[in-house]
């Protein structure tokens, strides 16, 4: 196909990828969307997330190397 069109193989592949449209993935299932929304709402609630570890805690003070 590349020879016939006068393009490089990379150009042919990129053109094909740009034109690709999946057949069955028209929209995500509604159950999946609802589940993701529930998770996002739960993640926004105060006190749900773990406290962050300061970057300094990951390194040994004496050597400066990771623990």
HELIX and SHEET records of a PDB file:
HELIX    1   1 UNK A    2  UNK A    5  1                                   4    
HELIX    2   2 UNK A    9  UNK A   19  1                                  11    
HELIX    3   3 UNK A   30  UNK A   44  1                                  15    
HELIX    4   4 UNK A   55  UNK A   58  5                                   4    
END                                                                             
